[in-house]
Amino acid sequence: MLRCHSDSAVRRLVDLRRIRIKTLLCRVVGIAVIIGLAGCSSEKYKAQAVTKTFFHRAGDVLSGFLVLFGSTFFAFKLENYAMVNVVVAMLWIGVGVLIFKHHKALSAARL
């Protein structure tokens, strides 16, 4: 019987993925700090692109898990997915309103 990958090769691949995820998280956190600090604009643009990509992909993963768990464990129908979408959208609108209020208070304090 032929084996394409040995167990050690699979273990190394899993370890590499863990290292890549750890490295990516460190970069995102570091880049988020850089965005807040004064620096040249090219660094900020690069940092912003990486941060947006990370959170975009994280959203893709979370929506994939929602579909996986919703269809596997909870037997969701289309209406259930729509309701989850509405709830998540309302939560994000609430977060946006809170951020707006905080920004408005900080702007008023500066003046």
Protein Blocks (a to p, Z undefined) as FASTA:
>chain_A
ZZfbdfklmmmmmmmmmmmmmmmmmmmmmmmmmmmpgcdfklmmmmmmmmmmmmmmmmmm
mmmmmmmmmmmmnopafklmmmmmmmmmmmmmmmmmmmmmmmmmmmmmmZZ
